[in-house]
Amino acid sequence: MSLKWLQWAQQIQAISQAGLAFTKDPFDKERYVELRNISADILNQYSNLQFDEIEELFANERGYPTPKVDVRGVVFKDGKILLVREKSENKWSLPGGFCDVGLSASENVVKEIFEESGYIVEVKKLLAVLDMTKHAHPPQLYHYYKLFIQCEIVGGNSTTGIETSGIDFYDVSELPELSLSRNTAAQIELMYEYYQNPLKETWFD
């Protein structure tokens, strides 16, 4: 679950971003920039990120703030789930990533699975829409929604991509070290429930 300081920092940043998007008053603009700096300072004090790095990221955000969207592909084979090893952490995750503008959620997950694993898939079902702040992920700068989408392999071959260094299918009881910023063991266990019960309704939050 998210820490309270992180929730405060995200909320302050969102208020400042929305204010900067709509205000026409130069004095209000200064106040919203100050709020953004306070948010960056909170994150700097309680995380490993540097103030200048955080401030630059926030300054590049424009328009009304909304949660960012991350898709994760859920692919089963003989009762085991497809995972890829992320080069950035050398840990494992469901294939996926942030949604690209111009593509639907299903188009994004098909693209991500192919790029990270080499498999060509068809989308079958939206299994879950999870709010990252309600699950055991490490603190993140932004607020994310994670879409878990079940897919079926229809072609391709196991091939690592630019961001991955390993591909394998794992039994849910023998998971490798996971990239917790991307997925948790509890979430993968939830996905396995859909393998056991295909009629299970979509889970959200």
MARBA-203028 format. One record per residue (C-alpha): residue in three letters; z, x, y. Coordinates in Angstrom, 1 decimal, m for minus. Layout:
BEGIN
<gupa><residu>ALA</residu><zz>Z</zz><xx>X</xx><yy>Y</yy></gupa>
...
END
This chain:
BEGIN
<gupa><residu>MET</residu><zz>0.0</zz><xx>0.0</xx><yy>0.0</yy></gupa>
<gupa><residu>SER</residu><zz>m0.7</zz><xx>1.2</xx><yy>3.5</yy></gupa>
<gupa><residu>LEU</residu><zz>2.1</zz><xx>2.7</xx><yy>5.6</yy></gupa>
<gupa><residu>LYS</residu><zz>3.3</zz><xx>0.8</xx><yy>8.7</yy></gupa>
<gupa><residu>TRP</residu><zz>2.3</zz><xx>3.7</xx><yy>11.0</yy></gupa>
<gupa><residu>LEU</residu><zz>m1.2</zz><xx>3.5</xx><yy>9.7</yy></gupa>
<gupa><residu>GLN</residu><zz>m1.5</zz><xx>m0.2</xx><yy>10.3</yy></gupa>
<gupa><residu>TRP</residu><zz>m0.3</zz><xx>0.2</xx><yy>13.8</yy></gupa>
<gupa><residu>ALA</residu><zz>m2.7</zz><xx>3.0</xx><yy>14.5</yy></gupa>
<gupa><residu>GLN</residu><zz>m5.6</zz><xx>1.0</xx><yy>13.1</yy></gupa>
<gupa><residu>GLN</residu><zz>m4.7</zz><xx>m2.1</xx><yy>15.1</yy></gupa>
<gupa><residu>ILE</residu><zz>m4.3</zz><xx>m0.1</xx><yy>18.3</yy></gupa>
<gupa><residu>GLN</residu><zz>m7.7</zz><xx>1.6</xx><yy>17.7</yy></gupa>
<gupa><residu>ALA</residu><zz>m9.3</zz><xx>m1.8</xx><yy>17.1</yy></gupa>
<gupa><residu>ILE</residu><zz>m7.9</zz><xx>m3.3</xx><yy>20.3</yy></gupa>
<gupa><residu>SER</residu><zz>m9.1</zz><xx>m0.3</xx><yy>22.3</yy></gupa>
<gupa><residu>GLN</residu><zz>m12.6</zz><xx>m0.4</xx><yy>20.7</yy></gupa>
<gupa><residu>ALA</residu><zz>m12.9</zz><xx>m4.1</xx><yy>21.4</yy></gupa>
<gupa><residu>GLY</residu><zz>m11.7</zz><xx>m3.7</xx><yy>25.0</yy></gupa>
<gupa><residu>LEU</residu><zz>m14.1</zz><xx>m0.9</xx><yy>25.7</yy></gupa>
<gupa><residu>ALA</residu><zz>m16.9</zz><xx>m3.0</xx><yy>24.3</yy></gupa>
<gupa><residu>PHE</residu><zz>m16.3</zz><xx>m5.9</xx><yy>26.6</yy></gupa>
<gupa><residu>THR</residu><zz>m14.5</zz><xx>m4.8</xx><yy>29.7</yy></gupa>
<gupa><residu>LYS</residu><zz>m16.3</zz><xx>m4.4</xx><yy>33.0</yy></gupa>
<gupa><residu>ASP</residu><zz>m13.2</zz><xx>m3.2</xx><yy>34.9</yy></gupa>
<gupa><residu>PRO</residu><zz>m13.0</zz><xx>0.6</xx><yy>35.3</yy></gupa>
<gupa><residu>PHE</residu><zz>m9.2</zz><xx>0.5</xx><yy>35.3</yy></gupa>
<gupa><residu>ASP</residu><zz>m9.1</zz><xx>m1.5</xx><yy>32.1</yy></gupa>
<gupa><residu>LYS</residu><zz>m11.5</zz><xx>1.0</xx><yy>30.6</yy></gupa>
<gupa><residu>GLU</residu><zz>m9.0</zz><xx>3.8</xx><yy>31.4</yy></gupa>
<gupa><residu>ARG</residu><zz>m6.2</zz><xx>1.8</xx><yy>29.7</yy></gupa>
<gupa><residu>TYR</residu><zz>m8.3</zz><xx>1.2</xx><yy>26.6</yy></gupa>
<gupa><residu>VAL</residu><zz>m9.2</zz><xx>4.9</xx><yy>26.3</yy></gupa>
<gupa><residu>GLU</residu><zz>m5.4</zz><xx>5.7</xx><yy>26.6</yy></gupa>
<gupa><residu>LEU</residu><zz>m4.7</zz><xx>3.2</xx><yy>23.8</yy></gupa>
<gupa><residu>ARG</residu><zz>m7.4</zz><xx>5.0</xx><yy>21.7</yy></gupa>
<gupa><residu>ASN</residu><zz>m5.7</zz><xx>8.3</xx><yy>22.4</yy></gupa>
<gupa><residu>ILE</residu><zz>m2.3</zz><xx>6.9</xx><yy>21.4</yy></gupa>
<gupa><residu>SER</residu><zz>m3.9</zz><xx>5.7</xx><yy>18.1</yy></gupa>
<gupa><residu>ALA</residu><zz>m5.3</zz><xx>9.2</xx><yy>17.5</yy></gupa>
<gupa><residu>ASP</residu><zz>m2.0</zz><xx>10.8</xx><yy>18.3</yy></gupa>
<gupa><residu>ILE</residu><zz>m0.2</zz><xx>8.6</xx><yy>15.8</yy></gupa>
<gupa><residu>LEU</residu><zz>m2.7</zz><xx>9.6</xx><yy>13.1</yy></gupa>
<gupa><residu>ASN</residu><zz>m2.5</zz><xx>13.2</xx><yy>14.1</yy></gupa>
<gupa><residu>GLN</residu><zz>1.3</zz><xx>13.2</xx><yy>13.8</yy></gupa>
<gupa><residu>TYR</residu><zz>1.5</zz><xx>11.5</xx><yy>10.3</yy></gupa>
<gupa><residu>SER</residu><zz>m1.6</zz><xx>12.9</xx><yy>8.6</yy></gupa>
<gupa><residu>ASN</residu><zz>m3.5</zz><xx>16.2</xx><yy>8.1</yy></gupa>
<gupa><residu>LEU</residu><zz>m6.2</zz><xx>15.2</xx><yy>10.6</yy></gupa>
<gupa><residu>GLN</residu><zz>m6.5</zz><xx>17.0</xx><yy>13.9</yy></gupa>
<gupa><residu>PHE</residu><zz>m6.3</zz><xx>15.0</xx><yy>17.2</yy></gupa>
<gupa><residu>ASP</residu><zz>m9.7</zz><xx>16.2</xx><yy>18.5</yy></gupa>
<gupa><residu>GLU</residu><zz>m11.4</zz><xx>15.2</xx><yy>15.2</yy></gupa>
<gupa><residu>ILE</residu><zz>m9.8</zz><xx>11.7</xx><yy>15.2</yy></gupa>
<gupa><residu>GLU</residu><zz>m10.5</zz><xx>11.2</xx><yy>18.9</yy></gupa>
<gupa><residu>GLU</residu><zz>m14.2</zz><xx>12.1</xx><yy>18.4</yy></gupa>
<gupa><residu>LEU</residu><zz>m14.5</zz><xx>9.7</xx><yy>15.4</yy></gupa>
<gupa><residu>PHE</residu><zz>m13.0</zz><xx>6.9</xx><yy>17.3</yy></gupa>
<gupa><residu>ALA</residu><zz>m15.1</zz><xx>7.6</xx><yy>20.5</yy></gupa>
<gupa><residu>ASN</residu><zz>m18.2</zz><xx>7.2</xx><yy>18.4</yy></gupa>
<gupa><residu>GLU</residu><zz>m17.3</zz><xx>3.7</xx><yy>17.3</yy></gupa>
<gupa><residu>ARG</residu><zz>m19.0</zz><xx>1.1</xx><yy>19.4</yy></gupa>
<gupa><residu>GLY</residu><zz>m18.9</zz><xx>m2.7</xx><yy>19.6</yy></gupa>
<gupa><residu>TYR</residu><zz>m16.4</zz><xx>m5.2</xx><yy>18.2</yy></gupa>
<gupa><residu>PRO</residu><zz>m14.5</zz><xx>m3.5</xx><yy>15.4</yy></gupa>
<gupa><residu>THR</residu><zz>m14.8</zz><xx>m5.0</xx><yy>11.9</yy></gupa>
<gupa><residu>PRO</residu><zz>m13.8</zz><xx>m3.7</xx><yy>8.4</yy></gupa>
<gupa><residu>LYS</residu><zz>m16.3</zz><xx>m1.2</xx><yy>6.8</yy></gupa>
<gupa><residu>VAL</residu><zz>m17.8</zz><xx>m2.2</xx><yy>3.5</yy></gupa>
<gupa><residu>ASP</residu><zz>m17.8</zz><xx>0.0</xx><yy>0.3</yy></gupa>
<gupa><residu>VAL</residu><zz>m19.6</zz><xx>m1.0</xx><yy>m2.9</yy></gupa>
<gupa><residu>ARG</residu><zz>m18.6</zz><xx>0.2</xx><yy>m6.4</yy></gupa>
<gupa><residu>GLY</residu><zz>m20.8</zz><xx>m0.2</xx><yy>m9.4</yy></gupa>
<gupa><residu>VAL</residu><zz>m19.1</zz><xx>m1.5</xx><yy>m12.6</yy></gupa>
<gupa><residu>VAL</residu><zz>m21.2</zz><xx>m0.5</xx><yy>m15.7</yy></gupa>
<gupa><residu>PHE</residu><zz>m20.0</zz><xx>m0.8</xx><yy>m19.3</yy></gupa>
<gupa><residu>LYS</residu><zz>m21.4</zz><xx>0.7</xx><yy>m22.4</yy></gupa>
<gupa><residu>ASP</residu><zz>m19.9</zz><xx>0.1</xx><yy>m25.8</yy></gupa>
<gupa><residu>GLY</residu><zz>m16.6</zz><xx>m0.9</xx><yy>m24.2</yy></gupa>
<gupa><residu>LYS</residu><zz>m16.4</zz><xx>2.1</xx><yy>m22.0</yy></gupa>
<gupa><residu>ILE</residu><zz>m16.9</zz><xx>2.3</xx><yy>m18.2</yy></gupa>
<gupa><residu>LEU</residu><zz>m19.2</zz><xx>4.5</xx><yy>m16.3</yy></gupa>
<gupa><residu>LEU</residu><zz>m17.6</zz><xx>7.1</xx><yy>m14.0</yy></gupa>
<gupa><residu>VAL</residu><zz>m19.0</zz><xx>9.9</xx><yy>m11.9</yy></gupa>
<gupa><residu>ARG</residu><zz>m17.2</zz><xx>13.1</xx><yy>m10.8</yy></gupa>
<gupa><residu>GLU</residu><zz>m17.3</zz><xx>13.5</xx><yy>m7.0</yy></gupa>
<gupa><residu>LYS</residu><zz>m18.2</zz><xx>17.0</xx><yy>m5.9</yy></gupa>
<gupa><residu>SER</residu><zz>m16.0</zz><xx>16.6</xx><yy>m2.8</yy></gupa>
<gupa><residu>GLU</residu><zz>m12.8</zz><xx>16.2</xx><yy>m4.8</yy></gupa>
<gupa><residu>ASN</residu><zz>m13.8</zz><xx>17.1</xx><yy>m8.3</yy></gupa>
<gupa><residu>LYS</residu><zz>m12.3</zz><xx>13.8</xx><yy>m9.3</yy></gupa>
<gupa><residu>TRP</residu><zz>m13.8</zz><xx>10.7</xx><yy>m10.9</yy></gupa>
<gupa><residu>SER</residu><zz>m14.8</zz><xx>7.3</xx><yy>m9.5</yy></gupa>
<gupa><residu>LEU</residu><zz>m17.0</zz><xx>4.3</xx><yy>m10.1</yy></gupa>
<gupa><residu>PRO</residu><zz>m20.4</zz><xx>5.1</xx><yy>m8.6</yy></gupa>
<gupa><residu>GLY</residu><zz>m20.8</zz><xx>3.7</xx><yy>m5.1</yy></gupa>
<gupa><residu>GLY</residu><zz>m20.3</zz><xx>4.3</xx><yy>m1.5</yy></gupa>
<gupa><residu>PHE</residu><zz>m20.6</zz><xx>2.8</xx><yy>2.0</yy></gupa>
<gupa><residu>CYS</residu><zz>m23.2</zz><xx>0.2</xx><yy>2.5</yy></gupa>
<gupa><residu>ASP</residu><zz>m26.3</zz><xx>1.3</xx><yy>4.3</yy></gupa>
<gupa><residu>VAL</residu><zz>m27.7</zz><xx>m0.9</xx><yy>7.2</yy></gupa>
<gupa><residu>GLY</residu><zz>m30.8</zz><xx>m2.8</xx><yy>6.1</yy></gupa>
<gupa><residu>LEU</residu><zz>m29.8</zz><xx>m3.2</xx><yy>2.5</yy></gupa>
<gupa><residu>SER</residu><zz>m27.8</zz><xx>m6.0</xx><yy>0.8</yy></gupa>
<gupa><residu>ALA</residu><zz>m24.7</zz><xx>m5.3</xx><yy>m1.1</yy></gupa>
<gupa><residu>SER</residu><zz>m26.6</zz><xx>m5.6</xx><yy>m4.4</yy></gupa>
<gupa><residu>GLU</residu><zz>m29.4</zz><xx>m3.3</xx><yy>m3.2</yy></gupa>
<gupa><residu>ASN</residu><zz>m26.8</zz><xx>m0.8</xx><yy>m2.1</yy></gupa>
<gupa><residu>VAL</residu><zz>m24.9</zz><xx>m0.7</xx><yy>m5.4</yy></gupa>
<gupa><residu>VAL</residu><zz>m28.2</zz><xx>m0.3</xx><yy>m7.3</yy></gupa>
<gupa><residu>LYS</residu><zz>m29.2</zz><xx>2.6</xx><yy>m5.1</yy></gupa>
<gupa><residu>GLU</residu><zz>m25.8</zz><xx>4.3</xx><yy>m5.3</yy></gupa>
<gupa><residu>ILE</residu><zz>m25.7</zz><xx>4.1</xx><yy>m9.1</yy></gupa>
<gupa><residu>PHE</residu><zz>m29.1</zz><xx>5.6</xx><yy>m9.4</yy></gupa>
<gupa><residu>GLU</residu><zz>m28.4</zz><xx>8.4</xx><yy>m6.9</yy></gupa>
<gupa><residu>GLU</residu><zz>m25.1</zz><xx>9.3</xx><yy>m8.5</yy></gupa>
<gupa><residu>SER</residu><zz>m25.7</zz><xx>8.8</xx><yy>m12.2</yy></gupa>
<gupa><residu>GLY</residu><zz>m29.5</zz><xx>8.6</xx><yy>m12.8</yy></gupa>
<gupa><residu>TYR</residu><zz>m29.2</zz><xx>5.1</xx><yy>m14.3</yy></gupa>
<gupa><residu>ILE</residu><zz>m31.4</zz><xx>2.2</xx><yy>m13.3</yy></gupa>
<gupa><residu>VAL</residu><zz>m29.4</zz><xx>m1.0</xx><yy>m13.3</yy></gupa>
<gupa><residu>GLU</residu><zz>m29.7</zz><xx>m4.7</xx><yy>m12.7</yy></gupa>
<gupa><residu>VAL</residu><zz>m26.9</zz><xx>m6.5</xx><yy>m10.8</yy></gupa>
<gupa><residu>LYS</residu><zz>m25.1</zz><xx>m9.2</xx><yy>m12.8</yy></gupa>
<gupa><residu>LYS</residu><zz>m21.9</zz><xx>m10.4</xx><yy>m11.0</yy></gupa>
<gupa><residu>LEU</residu><zz>m19.7</zz><xx>m9.8</xx><yy>m8.0</yy></gupa>
<gupa><residu>LEU</residu><zz>m16.3</zz><xx>m9.1</xx><yy>m9.8</yy></gupa>
<gupa><residu>ALA</residu><zz>m13.9</zz><xx>m8.5</xx><yy>m6.9</yy></gupa>
<gupa><residu>VAL</residu><zz>m13.7</zz><xx>m8.1</xx><yy>m3.1</yy></gupa>
<gupa><residu>LEU</residu><zz>m10.6</zz><xx>m6.0</xx><yy>m2.4</yy></gupa>
<gupa><residu>ASP</residu><zz>m8.9</zz><xx>m5.1</xx><yy>0.9</yy></gupa>
<gupa><residu>MET</residu><zz>m8.1</zz><xx>m1.4</xx><yy>0.7</yy></gupa>
<gupa><residu>THR</residu><zz>m4.9</zz><xx>m1.9</xx><yy>2.6</yy></gupa>
<gupa><residu>LYS</residu><zz>m3.5</zz><xx>m4.1</xx><yy>m0.1</yy></gupa>
<gupa><residu>HIS</residu><zz>m3.9</zz><xx>m1.5</xx><yy>m2.9</yy></gupa>
<gupa><residu>ALA</residu><zz>m2.5</zz><xx>1.9</xx><yy>m3.7</yy></gupa>
<gupa><residu>HIS</residu><zz>m5.1</zz><xx>4.0</xx><yy>m1.9</yy></gupa>
<gupa><residu>PRO</residu><zz>m4.1</zz><xx>7.0</xx><yy>0.2</yy></gupa>
<gupa><residu>PRO</residu><zz>m4.1</zz><xx>6.4</xx><yy>4.0</yy></gupa>
<gupa><residu>GLN</residu><zz>m7.5</zz><xx>6.1</xx><yy>5.6</yy></gupa>
<gupa><residu>LEU</residu><zz>m8.7</zz><xx>6.1</xx><yy>9.2</yy></gupa>
<gupa><residu>TYR</residu><zz>m10.5</zz><xx>2.8</xx><yy>9.0</yy></gupa>
<gupa><residu>HIS</residu><zz>m10.0</zz><xx>m0.6</xx><yy>7.4</yy></gupa>
<gupa><residu>TYR</residu><zz>m12.3</zz><xx>m1.1</xx><yy>4.3</yy></gupa>
<gupa><residu>TYR</residu><zz>m13.3</zz><xx>m3.9</xx><yy>2.1</yy></gupa>
<gupa><residu>LYS</residu><zz>m14.4</zz><xx>m2.8</xx><yy>m1.4</yy></gupa>
<gupa><residu>LEU</residu><zz>m16.9</zz><xx>m4.8</xx><yy>m3.4</yy></gupa>
<gupa><residu>PHE</residu><zz>m16.9</zz><xx>m4.3</xx><yy>m7.2</yy></gupa>
<gupa><residu>ILE</residu><zz>m20.2</zz><xx>m5.4</xx><yy>m8.6</yy></gupa>
<gupa><residu>GLN</residu><zz>m21.0</zz><xx>m5.5</xx><yy>m12.4</yy></gupa>
<gupa><residu>CYS</residu><zz>m24.3</zz><xx>m4.1</xx><yy>m13.4</yy></gupa>
<gupa><residu>GLU</residu><zz>m26.3</zz><xx>m3.5</xx><yy>m16.6</yy></gupa>
<gupa><residu>ILE</residu><zz>m28.3</zz><xx>m0.4</xx><yy>m17.4</yy></gupa>
<gupa><residu>VAL</residu><zz>m32.0</zz><xx>m1.2</xx><yy>m17.9</yy></gupa>
<gupa><residu>GLY</residu><zz>m33.4</zz><xx>2.4</xx><yy>m17.7</yy></gupa>
<gupa><residu>GLY</residu><zz>m33.0</zz><xx>5.9</xx><yy>m16.4</yy></gupa>
<gupa><residu>ASN</residu><zz>m31.1</zz><xx>8.8</xx><yy>m17.8</yy></gupa>
<gupa><residu>SER</residu><zz>m27.8</zz><xx>10.5</xx><yy>m17.1</yy></gupa>
<gupa><residu>THR</residu><zz>m28.5</zz><xx>12.8</xx><yy>m14.1</yy></gupa>
<gupa><residu>THR</residu><zz>m26.1</zz><xx>14.1</xx><yy>m11.5</yy></gupa>
<gupa><residu>GLY</residu><zz>m26.9</zz><xx>13.7</xx><yy>m7.9</yy></gupa>
<gupa><residu>ILE</residu><zz>m26.3</zz><xx>15.4</xx><yy>m4.6</yy></gupa>
<gupa><residu>GLU</residu><zz>m22.7</zz><xx>14.1</xx><yy>m4.4</yy></gupa>
<gupa><residu>THR</residu><zz>m21.8</zz><xx>14.2</xx><yy>m8.2</yy></gupa>
<gupa><residu>SER</residu><zz>m21.2</zz><xx>16.9</xx><yy>m10.7</yy></gupa>
<gupa><residu>GLY</residu><zz>m20.5</zz><xx>14.9</xx><yy>m13.8</yy></gupa>
<gupa><residu>ILE</residu><zz>m21.3</zz><xx>11.6</xx><yy>m15.5</yy></gupa>
<gupa><residu>ASP</residu><zz>m19.5</zz><xx>10.0</xx><yy>m18.5</yy></gupa>
<gupa><residu>PHE</residu><zz>m18.3</zz><xx>6.7</xx><yy>m20.0</yy></gupa>
<gupa><residu>TYR</residu><zz>m14.5</zz><xx>6.4</xx><yy>m20.4</yy></gupa>
<gupa><residu>ASP</residu><zz>m12.2</zz><xx>4.2</xx><yy>m22.3</yy></gupa>
<gupa><residu>VAL</residu><zz>m9.9</zz><xx>2.4</xx><yy>m19.9</yy></gupa>
<gupa><residu>SER</residu><zz>m6.9</zz><xx>3.8</xx><yy>m21.7</yy></gupa>
<gupa><residu>GLU</residu><zz>m8.1</zz><xx>7.4</xx><yy>m21.3</yy></gupa>
<gupa><residu>LEU</residu><zz>m9.2</zz><xx>7.7</xx><yy>m17.7</yy></gupa>
<gupa><residu>PRO</residu><zz>m9.7</zz><xx>11.1</xx><yy>m16.1</yy></gupa>
<gupa><residu>GLU</residu><zz>m8.1</zz><xx>12.1</xx><yy>m12.8</yy></gupa>
<gupa><residu>LEU</residu><zz>m9.4</zz><xx>9.5</xx><yy>m10.3</yy></gupa>
<gupa><residu>SER</residu><zz>m10.5</zz><xx>9.8</xx><yy>m6.7</yy></gupa>
<gupa><residu>LEU</residu><zz>m7.9</zz><xx>7.4</xx><yy>m5.4</yy></gupa>
<gupa><residu>SER</residu><zz>m9.6</zz><xx>7.0</xx><yy>m2.0</yy></gupa>
<gupa><residu>ARG</residu><zz>m12.4</zz><xx>5.4</xx><yy>m4.0</yy></gupa>
<gupa><residu>ASN</residu><zz>m10.7</zz><xx>3.5</xx><yy>m6.8</yy></gupa>
<gupa><residu>THR</residu><zz>m7.4</zz><xx>3.2</xx><yy>m8.6</yy></gupa>
<gupa><residu>ALA</residu><zz>m6.5</zz><xx>3.0</xx><yy>m12.2</yy></gupa>
<gupa><residu>ALA</residu><zz>m5.3</zz><xx>m0.6</xx><yy>m11.7</yy></gupa>
<gupa><residu>GLN</residu><zz>m8.6</zz><xx>m1.6</xx><yy>m10.2</yy></gupa>
<gupa><residu>ILE</residu><zz>m10.5</zz><xx>m0.1</xx><yy>m13.2</yy></gupa>
<gupa><residu>GLU</residu><zz>m8.2</zz><xx>m1.9</xx><yy>m15.5</yy></gupa>
<gupa><residu>LEU</residu><zz>m9.0</zz><xx>m5.1</xx><yy>m13.6</yy></gupa>
<gupa><residu>MET</residu><zz>m12.7</zz><xx>m4.4</xx><yy>m14.1</yy></gupa>
<gupa><residu>TYR</residu><zz>m12.1</zz><xx>m4.1</xx><yy>m17.8</yy></gupa>
<gupa><residu>GLU</residu><zz>m10.7</zz><xx>m7.6</xx><yy>m17.9</yy></gupa>
<gupa><residu>TYR</residu><zz>m14.1</zz><xx>m8.8</xx><yy>m16.9</yy></gupa>
<gupa><residu>TYR</residu><zz>m15.6</zz><xx>m7.0</xx><yy>m19.9</yy></gupa>
<gupa><residu>GLN</residu><zz>m13.1</zz><xx>m8.8</xx><yy>m22.1</yy></gupa>
<gupa><residu>ASN</residu><zz>m13.6</zz><xx>m12.1</xx><yy>m20.4</yy></gupa>
<gupa><residu>PRO</residu><zz>m17.0</zz><xx>m12.5</xx><yy>m18.8</yy></gupa>
<gupa><residu>LEU</residu><zz>m16.1</zz><xx>m16.0</xx><yy>m17.5</yy></gupa>
<gupa><residu>LYS</residu><zz>m13.2</zz><xx>m14.6</xx><yy>m15.4</yy></gupa>
<gupa><residu>GLU</residu><zz>m13.5</zz><xx>m15.7</xx><yy>m11.8</yy></gupa>
<gupa><residu>THR</residu><zz>m14.2</zz><xx>m13.3</xx><yy>m9.0</yy></gupa>
<gupa><residu>TRP</residu><zz>m11.0</zz><xx>m11.7</xx><yy>m7.6</yy></gupa>
<gupa><residu>PHE</residu><zz>m10.4</zz><xx>m11.2</xx><yy>m3.9</yy></gupa>
<gupa><residu>ASP</residu><zz>m7.8</zz><xx>m9.5</xx><yy>m1.7</yy></gupa>
END
